[in-house]
Structure formats: C-alpha cells, structure tokens
C-alpha cells in the first residue's frame, strides 16, 4: 500500500484544485500530476506512469474516508489507541522504598516532635521567598496561618503581574476558602502533610472546575471544563491552596500568550522562556510557594533555567496527565517548579502515581527516601563540557554584493556573540564539576548515544498537529498570537506532510534511544550535564527524568544579551542573570536525583539568591 506516503499531501493538493472544480462541494479527483508533487514532498519516487495509474483508485478511495473520521467528535482529551512506555522491554518499574518512620514530613504530630520551625518573621511578606520545607514547619507549629500566607502571595501576584505578566486567572475566592479550611484543620490537629496550607499556582493547561482553562491561546480565552485535573485533585487532597492559573505560551510554545509575554524577574526586558512561563516567573519572583509546569521538549527546563528556579521533570508516566491539555501523548510530562530540590520532592510525592485514567501512567508512585548520595555512581557527558571546535565563519564570495556582504557579516557577528555567551557559561559548568569532585564524587565520563535526535522532533509536531487538527482545518489557527515560520500554525501545517512510514521509522529509532540511554544508567546512577544541550531532546524522547537547578549568577563581565529576545535561546540573560545545571537519572529513579542534586544545592546555596523586584 502507498497510503503512508501521503499523510494529507494529496488532500492538500486536491483541496487547492477544488477552487476550479465544477462543484465546490465535491472533492476533485487525484491526478497523476498530484502524485508527482506529493511524492516530491514526501521524498519518495519517482513513480512510473503505470504505477501512478494503479495508485489512483486506492488513493481516491482512501481520501474519501477522511471525512468520516473528521466527523467524529475528538476532544483534545481523547488519546490515540497506542501508548508509549519509556522502559526497555526487558525492564519493569522498580518498587520504591517507603519513607522511613522518622521522616518528619511523612508523619507530623502536632504538639509532638517536629523540626524546629524558623523564627516567626516580623512581617508576613518576609516569607515570600521561603522554601516549602520551612513554610510547612511554621504552619504546622501554628506560628503563621495559611490565610495570611495566601493573602500575602495574592497581593504580590497582583502587584508584580503588571510587570511580569505571569497570571491568566487568579483563583482568589477558591484560595481563601481553602486557606481558611487549612487553618481550621491544623488547629484541630488534622494535619494533612507538608503541603497543607501552602499556596501554589497551576500552569493554565490544567483544568480547574469553575475557572477558565485557556491553554494560553487566542480563541480559547473562555474555555472551561467541568472537572479538575488529577494533579489539582491530589494537591487539594494534600491541603495545598491554589491561588492562580499561570501563563504559558500559546498551546505550550514559548512565553508569548494571548495577553502578552511573560517576563523574566531577573531581567524584565526578556521573556521568561517557556512554555511553563508563568509558573517559573512567579516562583522566582516570590509570588507563590510552588507551581506546576509541564514539559514536552524543554518547557520545565527552559523557564527554570531562565528564571533561576529548581524544576523537576519526572519520568514519563510517573505523574498522570488527566485533565491536562494534550500536545504529544507520548512525550507530555507534568512536574513541579520550586525554590529547592527538597520542595520538588515533596510536590512530586503528592502528585505521582496512576489514576486509572491516563493509560501511560506507571503503576507506582514516587516515595522520597534517604539514599546516600556519597554512594552514587556519577557520570557526566564529557563532550558537552569540553570546549567546542573553532567557529567556521562564512567567507566572502568572489562576486559578493554589498547586501550579501552585510548579511554575511551580521550572521558571523551573531555566531560570534552566541559563542562568547556559551564560552562564558561554560565556566560555571566546569566549576560545577570541580565542586562535585570536591564533595568526594568520582566523576565518570560518558557520552550521549550517537542517534539522529533532532530528526525525531517531527514525532512531536505530528502528534501536536493531530491534537489540534480542527484548529488547522477550520482556520482558527489565525487567532494564535504568534504566526511565524517556527510557530504552531506553520508547524501544524508542515506536519500534515510528514509521511506515516517516516513517523513509524522515527519511532523505531526512538526504541533504540530508550535502550541505549537506559544502558548508560546501568553504568552510572546519575549523569550531570549542561541544560541546553542535545540531551534535552534525547531524554525527552526516552522519557528519563531530569532535575534542573540554579548554578550561580552571571557576573558583571558577562557578555551583553542581544537587543531582541527571539525566544530561541535560554543563555542570553547577560550580567546578573542565572545559569543552570541538570541532573539525569534512570527511569523512576527520581530519589537518586533528589539525593545528589539536593546535596549539591546545599553545598552551593545558589537557590538562596533572588531577583530584586523593587
């Protein structure tokens, strides 16, 4: 059969021909000339006249079935009939150890032995940047109230939203009711755990009953759902207080949404990166205790890097996505964005585990343990830390015009500026390796498997185009804010020309990726890596977990940022902005990430530095 050759190509060509058809309601027949054009787009053929003649009936019949499929109502929440699981075939999820009894966050006895809480501040706003692990002790000891904490964060959200654009919807009425309930329960000795009474914010692709869920996209501003996302239900059950729904780039791309662009608290002239733009910006600005984000291909990693937050992208399937917007059914992941590694661990423990609805959810939940980080085998992607090869600047052609010369010189200057920024940031990455060695780690050099990682990205865009098929066919994609060549409207159109055979072949390469990356974690327990490298594509494709944490601030000698933030790079911040470091682990081995990254964070203290907003 030739059907996988033409995923919408012939339909598109025939639709263009429809304008000259005698009956505008009747699809024109596919012609041999259309087959030639479609074959060129799909990168196959050429076909002989006899082959094309034999194909015509089958192609016309196949196309006639498109309308029947399209007539079926397919909400974004309906997944395909296939399910992605990240483990190699021979592996099974390992059971997680239970929390030790003496863990004060596993059982807190009010009036009994708990960690000594911090001193009660003179002003509640002095707690704006306080970690969840400290806020929970103050709340449990009844030195502060959830209501006061919630009101403080809501006031800060209102105050700084005018500058940072991180809120789509305040859930103030809901939050105040939850906070009052939390205070009453804590006072009565009914303590739900470490998130009880903690204000938090949700990326606005998570459904919350009674409030809009906009997906950050024009045309969806009034969209709402009659149920809460599973993770929202779980945080409600944990006693956390939802104060806001945060911005995301339209349909989870970048930091530009229908209301503007979410800003980086360290440099409001720049975007916060995306797509968990508002979640990271609000956490960094001390406007919420923690937030939830999502990642398909960098949407927790990138804004955590730009905003100097600690973000945890869990193993694919560890956190159920029921009630979350689907972009890629085989790549979407939900995870926490916080101020510390320990905070991420607490939130992940509350939201992980199967819910009986997300078919990709793993049959286990995350349980923190007290793994000894000193006993872990730690690797690092050596070539990612090495100095790159010298730049290959564009050379002048013999007959170069003045216009061509300017374009070449501008391109060379841009490459040189990018290299200067990258070389500067490499100092921080090298210092991180030195620090880990000083902590007693014997770092083992490893390398990312040699596979065509970028060539697999169309897997994501093909699934995204299917998830928003109606948006493209109806023309409503014109309502999205961004309409450039690298934005969703164009990506969705291009994806319709991705052959089904190539989609399957790329998935077969993805199977090799899962196997080969998993084999690395037979050699080491954790891998340290720069955040913005090829590993970001690789580990999102393979479903491995990542923990991203701040790794210092650029000095006054840092290269200046470009005049325009295109949103394509995360390392443009300039003087006084954060850099990040990423820790990777095997599937469902988040406890090892928390152990090592937590130790590194305690040894460096970079998470304690916050942007000056006033």
C-alpha positions in Angstrom: 0.0 0.0 0.0 1.1 3.6 -0.6 -1.2 5.2 1.9 1.6 6.1 4.5 3.3 8.1 1.7 0.7 10.8 1.6 -0.4 11.9 5.1 -2.5 14.8 3.9 -0.3 15.8 1.0 -2.7 14.7 -1.7 -5.6 16.0 0.2 -4.0 19.4 0.4 -3.1 19.4 -3.3 -6.6 18.3 -4.2 -8.1 21.0 -2.0 -6.2 23.6 -3.9 -7.5 22.2 -7.1 -11.1 22.3 -5.7 -11.3 26.0 -6.4 -11.6 25.2 -10.1 -13.8 22.2 -9.7 -17.3 22.4 -11.3 -19.0 21.6 -7.9 -17.3 23.4 -5.0 -18.8 20.7 -2.6 -17.2 17.9 -4.5 -13.5 17.0 -4.0 -11.6 16.9 -7.3 -10.1 13.6 -8.3 -6.5 13.0 -7.5 -4.4 13.1 -10.7 -1.1 11.6 -11.7 0.4 15.2 -11.6 -0.7 15.5 -7.9 1.0 12.2 -7.2 4.3 13.5 -8.6 4.1 16.7 -6.5 3.2 14.7 -3.3 6.0 12.2 -4.0 8.5 15.1 -4.2 7.3 16.4 -0.8 7.4 13.0 0.8 10.9 12.3 -0.6 9.9 9.1 -2.5 9.5 8.0 -6.1 9.5 8.9 -8.9 6.8 6.5 -9.9 6.2 5.2 -13.4 3.1 6.1 -15.3 1.8 2.6 -14.8 2.4 2.7 -11.1 0.6 6.0 -10.8 -2.4 4.6 -12.8 -2.7 1.7 -10.4 -2.5 4.0 -7.4 -5.3 6.4 -8.4 -8.3 4.4 -7.3 -6.8 3.4 -4.0 -5.8 7.0 -3.2 -9.1 8.4 -4.1 -10.9 5.8 -2.0 -8.5 6.4 0.9 -9.2 10.1 0.8 -12.9 9.5 0.9 -12.5 8.1 4.4 -11.0 11.3 5.8 -14.4 13.0 6.2 -15.8 10.1 8.1 -13.0 10.2 10.6 -13.2 14.0 10.8 -16.9 13.9 11.5 -16.3 12.1 14.8 -16.0 14.5 17.8 -12.5 14.1 19.1 -11.8 16.4 22.1 -8.2 17.1 23.0 -8.5 14.7 25.9 -9.0 11.6 23.7 -5.6 9.9 23.1 -4.7 7.6 20.2 -5.0 3.8 20.6 -1.3 3.4 21.2 0.5 4.0 24.5 4.2 4.9 25.0 6.1 3.4 27.9 9.7 4.6 28.4 11.2 1.4 29.8 13.2 -1.1 27.6 11.1 -4.2 27.0 13.1 -6.3 29.5 12.6 -3.9 32.4 9.8 -3.3 34.8 9.3 -0.3 37.1 11.2 -0.9 40.4 9.1 -0.6 43.5 10.0 2.5 45.5 11.1 2.2 49.2 8.7 3.6 51.7 9.6 6.7 53.7 11.4 6.0 56.9 9.3 6.4 60.0 11.5 9.1 61.4 10.9 11.3 58.3 9.1 14.3 59.8 7.4 15.0 56.5 5.9 11.5 56.4 4.1 12.0 59.7 3.9 15.3 61.6 2.4 15.1 65.1 1.1 18.5 66.1 2.4 19.3 69.5 4.9 16.5 69.2 8.4 16.2 67.9 8.9 18.1 64.5 11.8 20.0 63.1 12.2 23.3 65.0 10.4 25.9 62.9 12.2 29.0 61.7 11.6 32.2 63.6 8.3 33.9 63.0 9.0 36.9 60.8 8.1 40.4 61.8 6.2 40.8 58.5 4.5 38.0 56.6 6.0 39.2 53.3 9.4 38.4 54.7 8.4 34.8 53.9 7.9 35.5 50.2 11.0 33.6 49.1 10.9 30.9 51.8 11.0 27.3 50.8 8.1 25.0 51.3 10.1 22.9 53.7 10.3 25.9 56.0 6.8 27.2 55.4 5.3 23.9 56.4 7.1 23.9 59.7 5.8 27.4 60.5 2.3 26.3 59.5 2.4 23.0 61.5 3.7 24.9 64.6 0.9 27.5 64.1 3.4 30.3 64.0 1.7 31.6 60.8 -1.7 31.0 59.2 -2.4 29.7 55.7 -4.8 32.6 55.3 -2.2 35.2 56.0 0.3 33.4 53.7 -2.3 33.1 51.0 -3.3 36.8 51.2 0.3 37.8 51.1 1.0 35.8 47.9 -2.2 37.0 46.2 -1.2 40.6 46.9 2.2 40.0 45.4 0.7 38.3 42.4 -1.4 41.4 41.8 1.5 43.8 42.4 4.1 42.2 40.1 1.8 40.8 37.4 1.7 44.3 35.9 5.4 44.0 35.2 5.9 40.2 34.7 2.6 39.1 33.1 2.5 35.7 34.7 -1.1 35.4 35.8 -4.0 34.4 33.5 -6.6 33.9 36.2 -6.5 34.5 40.0 -8.4 31.8 41.9 -8.8 34.1 44.9 -12.2 33.0 46.1 -11.2 29.4 45.9 -7.9 30.1 47.6 -9.3 32.0 50.5 -11.8 29.3 51.3 -9.1 26.6 51.1 -6.7 28.6 53.3 -9.4 29.1 56.0 -10.2 25.4 55.9 -6.5 24.5 56.2 -6.1 26.7 59.3 -9.2 25.2 60.9 -7.9 21.6 60.2 -4.4 22.4 61.5 -5.8 24.0 64.6 -7.9 20.8 65.2 -4.8 18.6 64.8 -5.9 17.3 61.4 -2.6 17.8 59.6 -2.6 16.5 56.0 1.2 16.7 55.4 3.9 19.0 54.2 1.8 20.9 51.6 -1.1 21.6 53.9 -1.9 25.3 53.7 0.9 26.0 51.1 -0.2 28.4 48.3 0.6 27.2 44.8 -0.1 28.0 41.1 -1.0 25.9 38.1 0.1 26.2 34.5 -3.1 27.1 32.7 -3.2 23.9 30.7 -4.6 22.1 33.9 -8.3 22.0 34.2 -9.8 23.6 37.3 -13.6 23.5 37.7 -15.3 26.8 37.9 -12.4 28.7 36.2 -11.3 29.2 32.6 -8.6 26.9 31.2 -7.2 28.9 28.3 -4.1 27.0 27.2 -2.6 30.5 26.8 -4.1 30.7 23.3 -6.2 33.1 21.4 -9.6 31.7 20.7 -9.6 29.6 23.9 -9.9 32.5 26.4 -13.4 31.4 27.7 -12.8 27.6 27.6 -13.7 25.8 30.8 -14.1 22.2 32.0 -16.4 20.6 34.5 -13.7 18.7 36.3 -10.4 19.2 38.0 -7.2 17.7 36.6 -5.9 14.7 38.6 -2.9 16.7 39.9 -5.2 19.5 41.1 -7.4 17.0 42.9 -4.3 15.5 44.5 -3.0 18.8 45.7 -6.4 19.7 47.0 -6.4 16.5 49.0 -2.9 17.4 50.3 -4.3 20.6 51.6 -2.4 22.9 49.2 -4.1 26.2 48.3 -4.5 27.1 44.6 -4.0 30.8 44.2 -3.6 31.3 40.4 -3.5 29.8 37.0 -0.3 30.8 35.3 0.6 31.8 31.8 2.0 29.5 29.1 3.0 30.3 25.6 0.0 29.6 23.3 -0.7 25.9 23.2 2.5 25.3 25.2 5.1 27.0 23.0 7.4 29.7 24.3 6.4 32.5 26.6 4.0 34.6 24.4 0.4 34.2 25.2 -2.8 35.9 24.2 -2.3 38.6 26.8 1.4 39.4 26.1 4.7 38.0 27.0 5.6 36.6 30.4 8.8 38.3 31.7 12.0 37.1 33.5 12.1 38.6 37.0 15.9 38.9 36.7 15.6 41.0 33.6 12.1 42.0 32.7 13.2 43.2 29.3 13.4 39.5 28.4 10.9 36.8 28.3 10.8 34.1 31.0 11.2 31.4 28.3 8.5 28.7 28.0 6.3 27.1 27.9 5.8 26.9 31.7 6.5 30.7 31.6 4.2 31.9 34.4 5.0 29.1 36.7 8.7 29.7 36.7 8.4 33.5 36.7 6.0 33.6 39.7 8.1 31.1 41.7 11.3 33.1 41.0 9.5 36.4 42.0 8.4 35.0 45.3 4.7 35.2 44.4 3.8 31.6 45.3 5.1 28.7 47.3 5.5 26.4 44.3 4.0 25.8 40.9 3.2 23.0 38.5 4.5 23.1 34.9 4.7 20.7 32.1 7.4 19.6 29.6 7.2 18.0 26.2 10.5 19.3 24.9 12.0 21.8 27.4 9.0 23.5 28.9 10.2 22.9 32.6 13.9 23.0 31.8 13.9 26.2 29.8 12.0 28.6 32.1 13.6 27.1 35.2 17.0 28.0 33.6 16.0 31.5 32.6 14.3 32.3 35.9 16.7 30.5 38.3 14.2 28.0 39.7 14.5 24.4 40.6 12.5 22.2 38.2 11.8 18.5 38.3 10.7 16.8 35.0 9.6 13.4 36.1 9.9 10.1 34.3 7.3 9.9 31.6 4.2 8.3 33.1 5.1 8.9 36.8 2.5 11.7 37.0 -0.9 11.2 35.4 -1.9 13.9 32.9 -5.7 13.5 33.1 -7.2 17.0 32.8 -4.1 18.5 31.2 -4.0 19.8 27.6 -2.5 17.2 25.3 0.2 18.3 23.0 2.1 15.0 22.5 0.5 11.9 24.0 3.9 10.1 24.0 6.0 13.0 25.4 3.9 15.2 27.7 5.0 15.2 31.4 3.8 17.2 34.4 6.2 18.3 37.2 6.9 20.8 39.9 8.8 24.1 39.7 10.0 25.2 43.1 12.7 27.0 45.1 14.6 23.9 46.2 15.2 20.3 45.4 13.5 19.2 48.6 10.4 21.2 47.7 10.2 19.4 44.3 10.5 16.1 46.1 7.6 16.9 48.4 5.3 18.1 45.5 6.2 15.1 43.3 5.3 12.7 46.2 1.8 14.3 46.3 1.0 14.2 42.5 2.6 11.0 41.3 1.0 7.6 40.9 -1.6 6.1 38.5 -5.1 7.5 38.5 -6.9 4.8 36.4 -7.4 7.2 33.5 -4.1 8.1 32.0 -3.1 4.9 30.1 0.5 5.8 30.1 0.7 6.3 33.9 3.1 3.9 35.6 1.9 1.5 38.3 3.9 3.2 41.1 4.3 6.5 42.9 7.3 8.5 43.9 8.4 7.9 47.5 11.2 10.1 49.0 13.9 8.1 50.7 17.3 8.8 52.3 19.6 7.5 49.6 23.2 8.2 50.4 24.4 10.4 47.6 28.0 9.6 48.5 27.5 6.1 47.3 26.1 7.0 43.9 28.0 6.5 40.7 28.0 9.8 39.0 28.7 10.4 35.3 28.9 13.4 33.1 28.6 14.0 29.4 32.2 14.8 28.7 31.9 16.3 25.3 29.1 18.7 26.5 31.6 20.2 29.0 34.5 20.3 26.5 35.4 23.4 24.5 33.8 23.2 21.1 35.6 23.3 17.8 36.6 26.7 16.4 33.8 28.6 14.7 33.5 28.2 10.9 32.7 31.8 9.9 31.1 32.4 6.5 33.7 33.6 3.9 33.1 36.2 1.3 32.3 35.0 -2.2 34.3 36.4 -5.1 31.2 38.2 -6.6 29.6 39.2 -3.2 27.3 42.2 -3.4 27.1 44.9 -0.7 23.8 43.4 0.5 25.2 39.9 0.7 28.3 41.2 2.5 26.1 42.8 5.2 24.1 39.7 5.6 27.2 37.6 5.9 28.8 39.9 8.4 25.6 40.1 10.5 25.5 36.3 10.6 29.1 36.0 11.6 28.7 38.6 14.3 25.6 36.7 15.7 27.6 33.4 15.7 30.5 35.0 17.5 28.2 36.6 20.1 26.5 33.2 20.7 29.9 31.5 21.1 31.0 34.2 23.5 28.0 33.7 25.7 28.4 29.9 25.5 32.1 30.1 26.4 31.3 32.4 29.4 28.6 30.0 30.7 31.0 27.0 30.4 33.0 28.4 33.3 30.0 27.7 35.6 29.6 24.2 34.2 33.3 23.4 34.8 33.1 24.9 38.3 30.2 22.5 39.0 32.3 19.5 38.1 35.1 20.8 40.3 32.6 21.3 43.2 31.2 17.7 42.8 34.8 16.3 42.9 35.4 18.4 46.0 32.3 16.8 47.5 34.1 13.4 47.0 32.4 12.3 43.8 34.5 10.3 41.3 33.0 11.6 38.1 32.8 9.1 35.2 32.9 10.4 31.7 30.1 9.1 29.5 28.7 10.2 26.1 25.2 10.6 24.7 24.4 7.8 22.2 25.0 8.8 18.6 21.5 8.9 17.2 19.7 11.4 14.9 18.0 13.2 17.8 16.8 16.3 16.0 15.4 14.2 13.2 12.9 12.7 15.8 11.3 16.0 16.6 8.7 15.6 13.9 7.2 12.9 16.1 6.2 15.7 18.5 4.9 18.0 15.8 2.9 15.3 14.1 1.1 14.4 17.3 0.6 18.1 18.1 -0.9 18.6 14.7 -3.3 15.7 15.3 -4.2 17.1 18.8 -5.1 20.4 17.1 -6.3 19.1 13.8 -9.5 21.1 13.9 -7.6 24.3 14.6 -5.8 24.0 11.3 -8.7 22.8 9.2 -11.1 25.4 10.5 -8.7 28.3 10.0 -8.9 29.2 13.7 -5.2 28.9 13.9 -5.1 32.6 12.8 -6.3 33.5 16.3 -3.0 32.4 17.8 -0.7 35.3 18.7 2.5 34.1 17.0 2.3 33.3 13.3 6.0 33.0 12.3 7.7 30.1 10.5 8.7 28.4 13.8 5.3 28.8 15.5 2.4 26.3 15.9 0.2 27.4 12.9 3.0 26.8 10.5 4.3 23.7 12.3 0.9 22.1 12.3 0.6 22.7 8.5 4.0 21.3 7.8 3.3 18.3 10.0 0.5 17.2 7.7 3.1 16.4 5.1 5.0 14.0 7.4 4.7 10.5 5.9 3.2 7.8 8.2 6.0 5.4 7.3 8.6 8.0 8.4 6.7 8.5 11.6 6.9 4.8 12.3 10.5 4.6 11.4 11.4 7.5 13.7 9.5 5.7 16.5 11.7 2.6 15.8 14.8 4.8 16.2 13.2 6.1 19.4 13.1 2.5 20.7 16.9 2.3 20.2 17.1 5.6 22.0 15.3 4.2 25.0 17.5 1.1 25.0 20.8 3.0 24.6 20.1 5.7 27.1 18.9 3.2 29.6 22.1 1.2 29.2 24.0 4.3 30.3 22.2 4.1 33.6 23.4 0.6 34.1 26.9 2.1 34.3 26.1 5.2 36.4 23.3 6.3 38.7 23.2 10.0 37.9 24.5 12.0 34.9 25.5 15.7 35.2 25.0 17.8 32.1 24.6 21.3 30.9 20.9 22.0 30.5 20.7 23.4 27.0 22.3 20.6 25.1 21.3 17.7 22.8 20.5 15.7 25.9 17.3 17.8 26.3 15.9 16.3 23.1 17.3 12.8 23.9 15.9 12.5 27.4 12.5 13.9 26.5 12.3 11.3 23.7 13.4 8.5 26.0 11.3 9.6 29.0 14.1 9.9 31.5 13.7 12.2 34.5 15.7 15.5 34.9 16.3 17.9 37.8 17.2 21.4 36.8 18.7 23.7 39.4 20.3 27.2 39.5 24.0 27.1 39.2 25.0 30.7 40.0 24.6 34.2 38.6 26.5 35.7 35.6 28.9 38.4 36.7 29.2 42.0 35.6 31.7 40.8 33.0 29.2 38.5 31.2 28.6 39.2 27.5 25.7 41.6 27.0 22.4 40.0 25.9 21.2 40.5 22.3 18.9 43.5 21.7 16.0 41.3 20.9 15.0 38.1 22.8 13.8 35.8 20.0 12.9 33.1 22.5 15.1 30.6 20.7 18.0 30.5 23.3 18.0 30.4 27.1 21.5 31.5 27.7 21.1 35.2 26.6 20.5 36.6 30.0 23.5 38.8 30.4 25.0 40.2 33.6 23.2 39.3 36.9 21.1 36.5 35.4 21.0 32.8 36.4 22.7 29.8 34.8 21.5 26.3 35.4 22.8 22.7 35.7 20.9 19.5 35.0 21.0 16.1 36.7 19.6 13.0 34.9 18.8 9.5 36.2 17.3 6.2 35.2 13.6 5.7 34.8 11.7 6.2 38.1 14.9 6.9 39.9 14.0 10.4 41.0 15.1 9.6 44.6 18.7 9.4 43.3 18.3 12.8 41.6 16.9 14.3 44.7 19.8 12.9 46.8 22.7 14.1 44.7 21.2 17.4 43.4 19.9 18.2 46.9 23.4 17.7 48.3 24.9 19.9 45.5 22.3 22.6 46.2 23.0 22.6 49.9 26.8 22.8 49.2 26.4 25.8 46.8 23.4 27.7 48.1 22.6 29.2 44.7 18.9 28.8 45.2 19.0 31.3 48.1 19.7 34.3 45.7 16.6 36.0 44.5 15.8 38.8 41.9 15.4 42.4 43.2 11.9 43.4 42.1 11.6 46.8 43.7 
